Amino acid sequence: MAPVSEDDCPVCQTTLSQMSEGTRESHVQTCIESHLSAPLKYPSSASKLPQNSRAQESEDKGESCPICHTSYLTKDFDGSDSAREAHFSTCFESQSSSSKFAPSPGSPPSYNREGTFDSNSKSSEAAFPSEKGAASKLGPTPSRSATMPIRQPVPTEAPPSGSRRLSIFGFGNGKNKEQKMEEKVTKADGLMRQRWGPPGSPTSEMVRRYWMATRMEQHWEYLRAHHPRQFKKYLGKGYMEPIPTSWVQNRQLAYLYPEPSNWETPAEKRLYYLLNNGVMPDGSMHPVLRPLNINRDMYTIIRRGNERNARQVHLNAQKLAQYQSPGDVFQSDKDIKSHRYSDQVPNTVYEARTAALHELAEGIIHGTDHLETMLLIDVSGSMTWNPHGGMLGPDGILRFHDQPSNILLVQHLVHRVLHHMIPRQQKEHSTQLGIDTVTFSSFGRYVGQISADRFTQDWNRQVQLGGGTQVMQGWQTVKATYFQHQHESYGHGRWDPVFGWQATPGMPKLSLLVFLDGEATDMDEFELELLGETWAYVTIALVGMENCPHHHSHAIELERVAKFNPHVGFFDVHGRVCERMVVEDILSSVYPVDPPSYSEILKPEYDLPPEELPKYSAY
């Protein structure tokens, strides 16, 4: 093989001494690529070869090596292109090993000879000129994107499941979805531990019981596992725990939202969240509920009230003939013109309520449960409204009702139920002469024990009428009175500095009978409180006006409460009432064991004589 000068191109033998170093490298690279892309043709730069070389190339017709000029037509070659390229590569390697154009060790991959002749890499890798003069000689400088080598993507193996992926900000900092979720769940557990203490602590166990009582355990666990941010949000708002006593005192859940809001109060918002995300007592789901605002949905409220009012039916004539009494309050009221008993909407006792009372009865019969009774009475100013003077409803209509005031009806009903409640209470406490009673208006007040024998004196002395209607004030007084008595006498109950009194195992259940007119401003808070109290069985007697859609709207709300809470029983009475029939119904809910029988209800000594009724006024 004839030697080639280091100042000549090893491919086309063009003199390179007058070119810059960058231009020389570019020229050599171009010649190599031209030869590889068209091995049967001469490079375009072959016209620059000396005259004698061009003559020889013309004779070979392109069938000789451009470096050593060995003919490809000899017997040493099989005529294939691969053999020619292999021979040319060998010649070029041996020729350029001593040339100054050979890349030094550690050069970038674009100058690597093996990469240049790789059959999988046929793209152009021309280098940028290193001198300013080269640009004027070779024309415009190509753009960087045009001269960058196009590299084939290197297949990579997918990381195994659960492994940490590389982060764009650094190696080893990426986390997969499962790891991120696990980290959030761990943070949620830390927040629970920080707020309620470790699992098994009194506060933690109290919260767990609240979850089960409100039937929200499944929902909270779902948020904790799949939506930790939502879990943290409702944890911070206190949705997962009972209502703190300080919130009741400062009415934190009773303040009104601005009018455009979908919710009237924070208590209503929290109540409907529990109702819509919890399950029914039988474990089934229910359609989403939406609260009605008297200003925004007045016509809907009135329509629903009228629809319920249309469900009124006549009292059973045969039963009415046995239960009616001349001592019924409306019979003694001279202002009432009609002596006909009002039609009533049939009261519904839900299956869940029946099952809860049956379970309580089983515990009482077997001695594992005990029952105490109390009274909670609404004595607010709305209870003294005069139906004959006209009552203005929220729809702006003034309605007149031919019936006694609510407070007169409640006074008669309380007097009648005491005849049956006191003997049953004396079976457990022989020295007890009355029933512990709490009244509420703008505040709650424990009035002591009201007896049946001295009812008129006790009522006139203890009951003070007038004020607003805040049922939660009365409920908190009931809790404090009941727990203090149980704790001092029997050691039951535990005081929590945040959430107040909490029931302990073995403490007797409380059967509370409530009389109200539904005008409470914190009724949602009361309903919310009852959802989480499993130690109390509450029977609500709603008294109101006959044919009044506003009264029936209150009844619809309380029916919903009884439907969702098996510890609540609801009874609606309005108008001119057969009192002994009402007493029989409500006491069957107060006493799951040994309720008053038909014969006991109709005892003459338990009936009330006709009398001149007092005139009540809240002012």
GUNUKOL-446264 format. One record per residue (C-alpha): x, y, z; chain. Coordinates in nm, 3 decimals. Layout:
BEGIN
[[X Y Z] 'A']
...
***
This chain:
BEGIN
[[0.000 0.000 0.000] 'A']
[[0.144 0.338 -0.104] 'A']
[[0.201 0.579 0.181] 'A']
[[-0.015 0.887 0.201] 'A']
[[0.118 1.219 0.328] 'A']
[[-0.021 1.341 0.659] 'A']
[[-0.112 1.667 0.479] 'A']
[[-0.334 1.481 0.232] 'A']
[[-0.687 1.345 0.279] 'A']
[[-0.661 0.966 0.334] 'A']
[[-0.970 0.916 0.115] 'A']
[[-0.942 1.154 -0.179] 'A']
[[-0.573 1.260 -0.133] 'A']
[[-0.665 1.627 -0.145] 'A']
[[-0.398 1.855 0.001] 'A']
[[-0.507 1.975 0.344] 'A']
[[-0.206 2.181 0.447] 'A']
[[-0.373 2.509 0.364] 'A']
[[-0.690 2.427 0.561] 'A']
[[-0.752 2.495 0.927] 'A']
[[-0.769 2.203 1.165] 'A']
[[-1.149 2.216 1.199] 'A']
[[-1.193 2.235 0.823] 'A']
[[-0.962 1.938 0.773] 'A']
[[-1.160 1.723 1.013] 'A']
[[-1.487 1.825 0.847] 'A']
[[-1.346 1.744 0.504] 'A']
[[-1.218 1.402 0.609] 'A']
[[-1.549 1.321 0.777] 'A']
[[-1.744 1.419 0.463] 'A']
[[-1.524 1.203 0.244] 'A']
[[-1.566 0.902 0.467] 'A']
[[-1.946 0.936 0.475] 'A']
[[-1.961 0.983 0.098] 'A']
[[-1.759 0.670 0.044] 'A']
[[-1.967 0.462 0.283] 'A']
[[-2.301 0.585 0.146] 'A']
[[-2.202 0.519 -0.216] 'A']
[[-1.920 0.266 -0.226] 'A']
[[-1.949 0.208 -0.600] 'A']
[[-1.902 0.574 -0.687] 'A']
[[-1.621 0.817 -0.641] 'A']
[[-1.654 1.092 -0.384] 'A']
[[-1.748 1.429 -0.518] 'A']
[[-1.412 1.561 -0.407] 'A']
[[-1.233 1.321 -0.636] 'A']
[[-1.216 1.594 -0.898] 'A']
[[-0.948 1.752 -0.684] 'A']
[[-0.714 1.453 -0.723] 'A']
[[-0.399 1.488 -0.929] 'A']
[[-0.422 1.420 -1.301] 'A']
[[-0.247 1.084 -1.284] 'A']
[[-0.481 0.968 -1.009] 'A']
[[-0.788 1.062 -1.209] 'A']
[[-0.661 0.865 -1.505] 'A']
[[-0.610 0.556 -1.295] 'A']
[[-0.957 0.594 -1.136] 'A']
[[-1.107 0.623 -1.481] 'A']
[[-0.952 0.292 -1.577] 'A']
[[-1.064 0.114 -1.257] 'A']
[[-1.423 0.234 -1.306] 'A']
[[-1.452 0.269 -0.926] 'A']
[[-1.339 -0.090 -0.861] 'A']
[[-1.031 -0.006 -0.644] 'A']
[[-0.964 0.109 -0.288] 'A']
[[-0.922 0.491 -0.273] 'A']
[[-0.641 0.457 -0.016] 'A']
[[-0.422 0.166 -0.131] 'A']
[[-0.567 0.149 -0.487] 'A']
[[-0.605 -0.228 -0.462] 'A']
[[-0.850 -0.356 -0.721] 'A']
[[-1.173 -0.506 -0.590] 'A']
[[-1.183 -0.735 -0.897] 'A']
[[-0.909 -0.968 -0.779] 'A']
[[-0.971 -1.315 -0.647] 'A']
[[-0.920 -1.188 -0.287] 'A']
[[-1.263 -1.020 -0.300] 'A']
[[-1.598 -1.189 -0.350] 'A']
[[-1.748 -0.876 -0.511] 'A']
[[-1.979 -0.791 -0.219] 'A']
[[-2.012 -0.443 -0.071] 'A']
[[-1.941 -0.570 0.281] 'A']
[[-1.598 -0.702 0.173] 'A']
[[-1.510 -0.369 0.014] 'A']
[[-1.614 -0.173 0.322] 'A']
[[-1.414 -0.405 0.550] 'A']
[[-1.105 -0.359 0.333] 'A']
[[-1.148 0.017 0.323] 'A']
[[-1.187 0.033 0.702] 'A']
[[-0.866 -0.165 0.751] 'A']
[[-0.677 0.064 0.520] 'A']
[[-0.809 0.376 0.681] 'A']
[[-0.724 0.252 1.033] 'A']
[[-0.368 0.166 0.939] 'A']
[[-0.320 0.488 0.746] 'A']
[[-0.466 0.725 1.005] 'A']
[[-0.313 0.563 1.312] 'A']
[[-0.005 0.778 1.267] 'A']
[[-0.195 1.081 1.134] 'A']
[[-0.259 1.389 1.336] 'A']
[[-0.628 1.351 1.249] 'A']
[[-0.659 1.039 1.465] 'A']
[[-0.876 1.110 1.774] 'A']
[[-0.698 1.105 2.103] 'A']
[[-0.799 0.872 2.385] 'A']
[[-1.100 1.001 2.579] 'A']
[[-1.238 1.202 2.286] 'A']
[[-1.614 1.269 2.274] 'A']
[[-1.827 0.994 2.118] 'A']
[[-1.879 1.200 1.801] 'A']
[[-1.512 1.143 1.717] 'A']
[[-1.505 0.776 1.799] 'A']
[[-1.411 0.568 1.497] 'A']
[[-1.609 0.265 1.602] 'A']
[[-1.916 0.484 1.644] 'A']
[[-1.850 0.641 1.304] 'A']
[[-1.846 0.307 1.123] 'A']
[[-2.126 0.154 1.322] 'A']
[[-2.384 0.023 1.078] 'A']
[[-2.662 0.141 1.307] 'A']
[[-2.538 0.502 1.307] 'A']
[[-2.544 0.646 0.954] 'A']
[[-2.631 1.005 1.048] 'A']
[[-2.408 1.301 0.987] 'A']
[[-2.185 1.413 1.275] 'A']
[[-2.005 1.709 1.125] 'A']
[[-1.819 1.918 1.381] 'A']
[[-1.853 2.295 1.416] 'A']
[[-1.559 2.493 1.267] 'A']
[[-1.320 2.611 1.532] 'A']
[[-1.196 2.919 1.346] 'A']
[[-1.381 3.224 1.219] 'A']
[[-1.217 3.196 0.881] 'A']
[[-1.359 2.853 0.821] 'A']
[[-1.711 2.989 0.810] 'A']
[[-1.628 3.222 0.521] 'A']
[[-1.460 2.942 0.325] 'A']
[[-1.726 2.678 0.371] 'A']
[[-2.032 2.905 0.358] 'A']
[[-2.297 2.956 0.623] 'A']
[[-2.247 2.766 0.945] 'A']
[[-2.513 2.496 0.990] 'A']
[[-2.745 2.524 1.290] 'A']
[[-2.677 2.322 1.602] 'A']
[[-2.989 2.111 1.558] 'A']
[[-2.883 2.024 1.203] 'A']
[[-2.532 1.917 1.303] 'A']
[[-2.619 1.732 1.622] 'A']
[[-2.602 1.356 1.580] 'A']
[[-2.932 1.170 1.576] 'A']
[[-2.884 0.889 1.824] 'A']
[[-3.102 0.585 1.835] 'A']
[[-3.299 0.548 2.162] 'A']
[[-3.145 0.298 2.395] 'A']
[[-3.402 0.054 2.533] 'A']
[[-3.423 0.063 2.910] 'A']
[[-3.580 -0.178 3.147] 'A']
[[-3.887 -0.060 3.338] 'A']
[[-3.823 -0.026 3.712] 'A']
[[-3.975 -0.304 3.916] 'A']
[[-4.305 -0.237 4.091] 'A']
[[-4.261 -0.051 4.417] 'A']
[[-3.909 0.076 4.334] 'A']
[[-3.820 0.440 4.360] 'A']
[[-3.809 0.626 4.030] 'A']
[[-3.552 0.889 3.944] 'A']
[[-3.655 1.246 3.997] 'A']
[[-3.581 1.524 3.750] 'A']
[[-3.435 1.721 4.040] 'A']
[[-3.195 1.452 4.152] 'A']
[[-3.124 1.084 4.168] 'A']
[[-3.332 0.873 4.405] 'A']
[[-3.574 1.147 4.514] 'A']
[[-3.881 1.029 4.316] 'A']
[[-4.166 0.837 4.483] 'A']
[[-4.429 0.628 4.319] 'A']
[[-4.801 0.672 4.381] 'A']
[[-4.822 0.401 4.646] 'A']
[[-4.534 0.549 4.844] 'A']
[[-4.682 0.898 4.833] 'A']
[[-5.020 0.769 4.949] 'A']
[[-4.860 0.569 5.228] 'A']
[[-4.674 0.878 5.342] 'A']
[[-4.999 1.080 5.351] 'A']
[[-5.175 0.805 5.547] 'A']
[[-4.888 0.806 5.795] 'A']
[[-4.926 1.182 5.836] 'A']
[[-5.301 1.138 5.892] 'A']
[[-5.232 0.880 6.161] 'A']
[[-4.990 1.121 6.320] 'A']
[[-5.252 1.394 6.327] 'A']
[[-5.502 1.157 6.489] 'A']
[[-5.248 1.057 6.752] 'A']
[[-5.157 1.420 6.815] 'A']
[[-5.522 1.527 6.851] 'A']
[[-5.672 1.229 7.036] 'A']
[[-5.377 1.049 7.186] 'A']
[[-5.258 0.695 7.113] 'A']
[[-5.509 0.420 7.024] 'A']
[[-5.678 0.291 7.335] 'A']
[[-5.666 0.622 7.520] 'A']
[[-5.998 0.753 7.660] 'A']
[[-6.028 1.030 7.401] 'A']
[[-5.941 0.799 7.113] 'A']
[[-6.197 0.543 7.227] 'A']
[[-6.458 0.817 7.266] 'A']
[[-6.403 0.930 6.907] 'A']
[[-6.429 0.572 6.782] 'A']
[[-6.761 0.530 6.961] 'A']
[[-6.879 0.855 6.803] 'A']
[[-6.787 0.721 6.458] 'A']
[[-6.990 0.406 6.521] 'A']
[[-7.286 0.596 6.668] 'A']
[[-7.305 0.828 6.367] 'A']
[[-7.237 0.532 6.133] 'A']
[[-6.950 0.724 5.972] 'A']
[[-6.669 0.481 6.051] 'A']
[[-6.656 0.342 5.697] 'A']
[[-6.653 0.691 5.544] 'A']
[[-6.374 0.824 5.766] 'A']
[[-6.160 0.516 5.704] 'A']
[[-6.212 0.559 5.330] 'A']
[[-6.097 0.923 5.341] 'A']
[[-5.799 0.829 5.555] 'A']
[[-5.683 0.561 5.309] 'A']
[[-5.765 0.727 4.975] 'A']
[[-5.812 1.101 5.036] 'A']
[[-5.579 1.205 5.320] 'A']
[[-5.618 1.575 5.240] 'A']
[[-5.995 1.558 5.283] 'A']
[[-5.941 1.356 5.600] 'A']
[[-5.713 1.627 5.737] 'A']
[[-5.967 1.896 5.644] 'A']
[[-6.260 1.742 5.830] 'A']
[[-6.035 1.640 6.118] 'A']
[[-5.937 2.001 6.168] 'A']
[[-6.301 2.116 6.153] 'A']
[[-6.405 1.873 6.425] 'A']
[[-6.648 1.671 6.213] 'A']
[[-6.511 1.344 6.349] 'A']
[[-6.566 1.410 6.718] 'A']
[[-6.850 1.515 6.950] 'A']
[[-6.942 1.880 6.984] 'A']
[[-6.720 2.053 7.245] 'A']
[[-6.907 2.207 7.535] 'A']
[[-6.749 2.547 7.471] 'A']
[[-6.902 2.549 7.123] 'A']
[[-7.246 2.509 7.278] 'A']
[[-7.192 2.790 7.527] 'A']
[[-7.064 3.043 7.273] 'A']
[[-7.301 2.915 7.002] 'A']
[[-7.018 2.859 6.757] 'A']
[[-7.231 2.627 6.541] 'A']
[[-7.545 2.843 6.552] 'A']
[[-7.431 3.168 6.389] 'A']
[[-7.596 3.247 6.057] 'A']
[[-7.413 3.228 5.726] 'A']
[[-7.462 3.510 5.473] 'A']
[[-7.783 3.475 5.276] 'A']
[[-7.633 3.347 4.945] 'A']
[[-7.493 3.043 5.129] 'A']
[[-7.647 2.700 5.075] 'A']
[[-7.628 2.642 5.450] 'A']
[[-7.807 2.834 5.721] 'A']
[[-7.563 2.756 6.004] 'A']
[[-7.242 2.555 6.055] 'A']
[[-7.447 2.301 6.250] 'A']
[[-7.674 2.245 5.951] 'A']
[[-7.374 2.202 5.720] 'A']
[[-7.213 1.949 5.952] 'A']
[[-7.542 1.765 6.012] 'A']
[[-7.612 1.716 5.643] 'A']
[[-7.255 1.603 5.580] 'A']
[[-7.304 1.323 5.833] 'A']
[[-7.648 1.236 5.698] 'A']
[[-7.534 1.225 5.334] 'A']
[[-7.212 1.031 5.393] 'A']
[[-7.325 0.796 5.667] 'A']
[[-7.538 0.488 5.622] 'A']
[[-7.892 0.419 5.735] 'A']
[[-7.950 0.216 6.052] 'A']
[[-8.007 -0.091 5.833] 'A']
[[-7.673 -0.036 5.653] 'A']
[[-7.822 0.092 5.326] 'A']
[[-7.749 0.421 5.151] 'A']
[[-8.004 0.692 5.085] 'A']
[[-8.051 0.974 4.833] 'A']
[[-7.858 1.293 4.896] 'A']
[[-8.047 1.535 5.119] 'A']
[[-8.052 1.910 5.072] 'A']
[[-8.163 2.156 5.341] 'A']
[[-8.441 2.401 5.270] 'A']
[[-8.399 2.769 5.352] 'A']
[[-8.712 2.958 5.452] 'A']
[[-8.607 3.261 5.245] 'A']
[[-8.486 3.074 4.939] 'A']
[[-8.721 2.773 4.943] 'A']
[[-9.028 2.918 5.113] 'A']
[[-9.273 2.789 4.853] 'A']
[[-9.122 2.440 4.865] 'A']
[[-9.148 2.437 5.244] 'A']
[[-9.510 2.552 5.235] 'A']
[[-9.594 2.298 4.964] 'A']
[[-9.440 2.010 5.160] 'A']
[[-9.618 2.126 5.474] 'A']
[[-9.951 2.132 5.294] 'A']
[[-9.885 1.786 5.150] 'A']
[[-9.823 1.648 5.499] 'A']
[[-10.129 1.828 5.630] 'A']
[[-10.334 1.655 5.360] 'A']
[[-10.239 1.318 5.511] 'A']
[[-10.444 1.386 5.823] 'A']
[[-10.703 1.125 5.913] 'A']
[[-10.994 1.111 6.155] 'A']
[[-10.926 0.951 6.490] 'A']
[[-11.060 0.602 6.537] 'A']
[[-11.418 0.658 6.647] 'A']
[[-11.436 0.347 6.865] 'A']
[[-11.109 0.422 7.043] 'A']
[[-11.193 0.790 7.071] 'A']
[[-11.518 0.706 7.247] 'A']
[[-11.316 0.526 7.517] 'A']
[[-11.025 0.771 7.554] 'A']
[[-11.192 1.110 7.529] 'A']
[[-11.225 1.302 7.853] 'A']
[[-11.406 1.615 7.970] 'A']
[[-11.074 1.709 8.128] 'A']
[[-10.907 1.754 7.787] 'A']
[[-10.778 2.108 7.785] 'A']
[[-10.971 2.236 7.485] 'A']
[[-11.299 2.122 7.646] 'A']
[[-11.248 2.373 7.928] 'A']
[[-11.139 2.665 7.708] 'A']
[[-11.435 2.897 7.663] 'A']
[[-11.270 3.072 7.367] 'A']
[[-11.275 2.751 7.162] 'A']
[[-11.589 2.718 6.955] 'A']
[[-11.544 2.366 6.822] 'A']
[[-11.568 2.059 7.045] 'A']
[[-11.457 1.819 6.773] 'A']
[[-11.119 1.649 6.804] 'A']
[[-10.873 1.750 6.535] 'A']
[[-10.759 1.511 6.267] 'A']
[[-10.402 1.390 6.312] 'A']
[[-10.123 1.271 6.083] 'A']
[[-10.050 0.906 6.172] 'A']
[[-9.720 0.877 6.359] 'A']
[[-9.462 0.639 6.219] 'A']
[[-9.247 0.420 6.441] 'A']
[[-8.959 0.307 6.221] 'A']
[[-8.828 -0.046 6.222] 'A']
[[-8.486 0.065 6.347] 'A']
[[-8.650 0.240 6.644] 'A']
[[-8.849 -0.073 6.727] 'A']
[[-8.532 -0.284 6.714] 'A']
[[-8.345 -0.040 6.940] 'A']
[[-8.624 -0.044 7.198] 'A']
[[-8.638 -0.423 7.180] 'A']
[[-8.263 -0.444 7.244] 'A']
[[-8.296 -0.208 7.540] 'A']
[[-8.588 -0.412 7.675] 'A']
[[-8.380 -0.731 7.655] 'A']
[[-8.105 -0.567 7.858] 'A']
[[-8.349 -0.442 8.121] 'A']
[[-8.517 -0.781 8.152] 'A']
[[-8.184 -0.963 8.190] 'A']
[[-8.046 -0.706 8.433] 'A']
[[-7.764 -0.581 8.210] 'A']
[[-7.931 -0.242 8.155] 'A']
[[-8.122 -0.002 8.374] 'A']
[[-8.343 0.291 8.281] 'A']
[[-8.384 0.638 8.430] 'A']
[[-8.636 0.899 8.314] 'A']
[[-8.637 1.278 8.291] 'A']
[[-8.847 1.556 8.136] 'A']
[[-8.731 1.842 7.911] 'A']
[[-8.995 2.112 7.852] 'A']
[[-8.995 2.412 7.618] 'A']
[[-9.113 2.721 7.809] 'A']
[[-9.009 2.986 7.554] 'A']
[[-9.227 3.276 7.449] 'A']
[[-9.350 3.100 7.133] 'A']
[[-9.521 2.840 7.351] 'A']
[[-9.755 3.110 7.489] 'A']
[[-9.872 3.252 7.156] 'A']
[[-10.249 3.297 7.145] 'A']
[[-10.396 3.099 6.851] 'A']
[[-10.720 3.303 6.861] 'A']
[[-10.532 3.629 6.809] 'A']
[[-10.379 3.512 6.483] 'A']
[[-10.028 3.379 6.414] 'A']
[[-9.817 3.516 6.132] 'A']
[[-9.638 3.244 5.938] 'A']
[[-9.309 3.276 5.747] 'A']
[[-9.508 3.308 5.426] 'A']
[[-9.663 3.631 5.554] 'A']
[[-10.011 3.485 5.605] 'A']
[[-10.194 3.550 5.932] 'A']
[[-10.371 3.234 6.045] 'A']
[[-10.628 3.192 6.323] 'A']
[[-10.663 2.861 6.503] 'A']
[[-10.950 2.734 6.717] 'A']
[[-10.744 2.554 6.980] 'A']
[[-10.562 2.612 7.312] 'A']
[[-10.210 2.752 7.328] 'A']
[[-9.919 2.511 7.319] 'A']
[[-9.817 2.569 7.680] 'A']
[[-10.166 2.478 7.807] 'A']
[[-10.163 2.153 7.611] 'A']
[[-9.812 2.066 7.737] 'A']
[[-9.912 2.140 8.097] 'A']
[[-10.200 1.895 8.073] 'A']
[[-9.990 1.628 7.901] 'A']
[[-9.713 1.656 8.163] 'A']
[[-9.966 1.625 8.443] 'A']
[[-10.111 1.311 8.287] 'A']
[[-9.778 1.137 8.216] 'A']
[[-9.656 1.196 8.572] 'A']
[[-9.935 0.971 8.701] 'A']
[[-9.772 0.683 8.512] 'A']
[[-9.402 0.774 8.530] 'A']
[[-9.366 0.826 8.905] 'A']
[[-9.487 0.477 9.010] 'A']
[[-9.239 0.319 8.769] 'A']
[[-8.958 0.538 8.895] 'A']
[[-9.041 0.445 9.254] 'A']
[[-8.976 0.080 9.175] 'A']
[[-8.606 0.171 9.149] 'A']
[[-8.604 0.464 9.392] 'A']
[[-8.872 0.421 9.656] 'A']
[[-8.823 0.765 9.810] 'A']
[[-8.859 0.955 9.485] 'A']
[[-9.179 1.163 9.472] 'A']
[[-9.148 1.318 9.126] 'A']
[[-8.961 1.322 8.796] 'A']
[[-8.647 1.529 8.744] 'A']
[[-8.742 1.813 8.509] 'A']
[[-8.544 2.066 8.304] 'A']
[[-8.698 2.365 8.126] 'A']
[[-8.537 2.565 7.849] 'A']
[[-8.585 2.895 7.670] 'A']
[[-8.282 3.119 7.622] 'A']
[[-8.108 2.905 7.885] 'A']
[[-8.157 2.569 8.051] 'A']
[[-8.275 2.537 8.409] 'A']
[[-8.312 2.235 8.635] 'A']
[[-8.636 2.288 8.829] 'A']
[[-8.613 1.979 9.045] 'A']
[[-8.870 1.702 9.071] 'A']
[[-9.228 1.775 8.972] 'A']
[[-9.485 1.550 9.139] 'A']
[[-9.835 1.453 9.029] 'A']
[[-9.998 1.511 9.368] 'A']
[[-9.869 1.866 9.400] 'A']
[[-9.849 1.938 9.030] 'A']
[[-10.021 2.277 9.025] 'A']
[[-9.805 2.415 9.306] 'A']
[[-9.484 2.272 9.160] 'A']
[[-9.565 2.398 8.812] 'A']
[[-9.657 2.750 8.918] 'A']
[[-9.353 2.778 9.144] 'A']
[[-9.087 2.620 8.921] 'A']
[[-9.187 2.697 8.562] 'A']
[[-9.097 3.042 8.430] 'A']
[[-9.226 3.129 8.084] 'A']
[[-9.073 3.353 7.816] 'A']
[[-8.747 3.398 7.631] 'A']
[[-8.594 3.257 7.317] 'A']
[[-8.587 2.895 7.211] 'A']
[[-8.247 2.725 7.245] 'A']
[[-8.298 2.356 7.295] 'A']
[[-7.925 2.290 7.324] 'A']
[[-7.915 2.491 7.646] 'A']
[[-8.176 2.258 7.791] 'A']
[[-8.000 1.949 7.657] 'A']
[[-7.669 2.047 7.817] 'A']
[[-7.850 2.102 8.149] 'A']
[[-8.006 1.756 8.121] 'A']
[[-7.665 1.598 8.059] 'A']
[[-7.501 1.782 8.346] 'A']
[[-7.784 1.698 8.590] 'A']
[[-7.800 1.333 8.493] 'A']
[[-7.425 1.267 8.489] 'A']
[[-7.358 1.451 8.812] 'A']
[[-7.623 1.245 8.989] 'A']
[[-7.491 0.919 8.843] 'A']
[[-7.130 1.008 8.918] 'A']
[[-7.191 1.119 9.277] 'A']
[[-7.424 0.832 9.363] 'A']
[[-7.281 0.539 9.168] 'A']
[[-6.948 0.652 9.020] 'A']
[[-7.072 0.638 8.662] 'A']
[[-6.964 0.880 8.392] 'A']
[[-6.635 1.047 8.303] 'A']
[[-6.572 1.419 8.266] 'A']
[[-6.376 1.524 7.958] 'A']
[[-6.232 1.877 7.975] 'A']
[[-6.321 1.941 7.609] 'A']
[[-6.629 1.735 7.531] 'A']
[[-6.793 1.730 7.873] 'A']
[[-6.955 1.427 8.033] 'A']
[[-6.906 1.090 7.864] 'A']
[[-7.084 0.764 7.942] 'A']
[[-6.897 0.472 8.096] 'A']
[[-6.978 0.100 8.074] 'A']
[[-7.259 -0.008 8.304] 'A']
[[-7.416 0.335 8.338] 'A']
[[-7.799 0.330 8.326] 'A']
[[-7.964 0.454 8.007] 'A']
[[-8.165 0.775 8.013] 'A']
[[-8.515 0.784 7.865] 'A']
[[-8.587 1.152 7.805] 'A']
[[-8.932 1.287 7.717] 'A']
[[-8.918 1.623 7.535] 'A']
[[-9.206 1.866 7.473] 'A']
[[-9.140 2.150 7.226] 'A']
[[-9.299 2.350 6.946] 'A']
[[-9.014 2.322 6.691] 'A']
[[-8.923 2.692 6.688] 'A']
[[-8.573 2.635 6.830] 'A']
[[-8.299 2.829 6.656] 'A']
[[-8.044 2.554 6.722] 'A']
[[-8.252 2.254 6.619] 'A']
[[-7.984 2.133 6.373] 'A']
[[-7.726 2.134 6.651] 'A']
[[-7.965 1.937 6.873] 'A']
[[-8.021 1.679 6.598] 'A']
[[-7.646 1.659 6.543] 'A']
[[-7.584 1.604 6.914] 'A']
[[-7.841 1.325 6.936] 'A']
[[-7.673 1.134 6.652] 'A']
[[-7.371 1.062 6.869] 'A']
[[-7.539 0.991 7.204] 'A']
[[-7.597 0.619 7.251] 'A']
[[-7.668 0.642 7.625] 'A']
[[-7.990 0.843 7.575] 'A']
[[-8.323 0.736 7.427] 'A']
[[-8.520 1.048 7.338] 'A']
[[-8.894 1.074 7.274] 'A']
[[-8.994 1.406 7.115] 'A']
[[-9.354 1.530 7.131] 'A']
[[-9.402 1.819 6.888] 'A']
[[-9.702 2.041 6.967] 'A']
[[-9.836 2.294 6.720] 'A']
[[-10.118 2.457 6.533] 'A']
[[-10.385 2.279 6.334] 'A']
[[-10.364 2.307 5.952] 'A']
[[-10.042 2.510 5.975] 'A']
[[-9.783 2.430 5.703] 'A']
[[-9.510 2.586 5.915] 'A']
[[-9.580 2.337 6.195] 'A']
[[-9.575 2.049 5.948] 'A']
[[-9.238 2.166 5.812] 'A']
[[-9.096 2.122 6.165] 'A']
[[-9.258 1.780 6.180] 'A']
[[-9.091 1.681 5.852] 'A']
[[-8.748 1.769 5.995] 'A']
[[-8.808 1.569 6.313] 'A']
[[-8.941 1.273 6.113] 'A']
[[-8.612 1.274 5.926] 'A']
[[-8.422 1.274 6.256] 'A']
[[-8.621 0.975 6.381] 'A']
[[-8.564 0.795 6.052] 'A']
[[-8.186 0.828 6.072] 'A']
[[-8.145 0.791 6.449] 'A']
[[-8.299 0.481 6.614] 'A']
[[-8.248 0.641 6.955] 'A']
[[-8.507 0.907 6.872] 'A']
[[-8.884 0.859 6.865] 'A']
[[-9.109 1.131 6.724] 'A']
[[-9.478 1.208 6.784] 'A']
[[-9.673 1.498 6.638] 'A']
[[-9.980 1.645 6.811] 'A']
[[-10.164 1.957 6.708] 'A']
[[-10.500 2.122 6.742] 'A']
[[-10.766 1.983 6.973] 'A']
[[-10.608 1.671 7.114] 'A']
[[-10.737 1.355 7.280] 'A']
[[-10.481 1.365 7.559] 'A']
[[-10.505 1.009 7.689] 'A']
[[-10.442 0.870 7.340] 'A']
[[-10.130 1.086 7.316] 'A']
[[-10.012 0.975 7.662] 'A']
[[-10.045 0.611 7.565] 'A']
[[-9.843 0.660 7.245] 'A']
[[-9.554 0.858 7.391] 'A']
[[-9.517 0.643 7.705] 'A']
[[-9.493 0.330 7.490] 'A']
[[-9.177 0.492 7.350] 'A']
[[-9.047 0.610 7.688] 'A']
[[-9.083 0.265 7.849] 'A']
[[-8.975 -0.029 7.632] 'A']
[[-9.061 -0.256 7.926] 'A']
[[-9.392 -0.234 8.113] 'A']
[[-9.553 0.058 7.928] 'A']
[[-9.892 0.177 8.059] 'A']
[[-10.170 -0.056 7.957] 'A']
[[-10.513 0.033 7.830] 'A']
[[-10.672 -0.020 8.169] 'A']
[[-10.410 0.192 8.345] 'A']
[[-10.453 0.479 8.102] 'A']
[[-10.829 0.483 8.159] 'A']
[[-10.817 0.476 8.539] 'A']
[[-11.047 0.751 8.670] 'A']
[[-10.795 0.860 8.934] 'A']
[[-10.545 0.936 8.659] 'A']
[[-10.791 1.152 8.466] 'A']
[[-10.800 1.530 8.501] 'A']
[[-11.120 1.711 8.598] 'A']
[[-11.253 2.007 8.401] 'A']
[[-11.120 2.329 8.543] 'A']
[[-11.085 2.695 8.473] 'A']
[[-10.769 2.741 8.270] 'A']
[[-10.510 3.006 8.361] 'A']
[[-10.424 3.279 8.113] 'A']
[[-10.057 3.253 8.017] 'A']
[[-9.847 3.530 7.877] 'A']
[[-9.477 3.544 7.807] 'A']
[[-9.461 3.912 7.904] 'A']
***
